[in-house]
């Protein structure tokens, strides 16, 4: 009965806070995706796909904060309303309270977080990278809207087509302006389409004219052509599918120190939960109607410092500044032992 009550009082705000944080983070991502969808870089249905991939990527970052805040709120309320005093009177001290919360809330959340960190997030990262590459490397005939200007950022060019032949995937009555060093190149063509040769993408202009304006020295050349091919580089580096975040844990552990540090980082994300659990119980042991927000404020500051400290130490490991063995597991262990000391001290 008591254990069920503790779980309900903890997990309900945990679910609500997780939902709120997720909505806030998704709203920020949504604005970026919408901007690219409106500009034509992404298709309309790409919004739902990208947000779907972002969810398992965000959860490992959100769950520790949501769990700690939910536990702080629940335990602080129980202290304010004398519920913990009643529990103490019937033999359930803070240590017993922690054991129940650890087994029935911290352990499940830790396993969930480890699952997302080691499995869900890497798979989502890889899928997202592949999808964005697919979107950005679509044929330009799918990206360019007839009657609108489109920027080819990879070639410092602007493209305009009066109309399009969707059946033949061609643009009709095409105008293109491109800058290169001290030259401005203007191309006009009756038709343009995409050609792929040796896995390289080209914009092929047919039956057109090119004028090149050189500023140093001042000179203008003009040629007529039946076909003019412009190579379009693909955006492989920015959205590489071979980043550390996209690799599986087993693959990373076979790599160098930087790869192994990513495995340690994923594991330490999950191991934050037991530390946060014991600190939430220890910090909220206050007298009824005393320090209503003090424990919450101190807990939030502690979480920020804890999160910053272990991420900073882990970044130093990834850069090779400190050995892998010095990964901040010691920070987790040290804070956990301090939490144990505080629980024992309050039981005296």
Helices and strands as residue ranges (DSSP letters): H 2-38, H 46-80, H 83-89, H 94-101, I 102-106, H 107-115, I 116-120, H 121-136, H 140-143, E 149-152, G 153-155, E 157-165, E 170-180, E 183-197, E 200-215, E 218-232, G 244-246, H 249-253, H 257-283, H 294-318, G 324-326, H 329-347
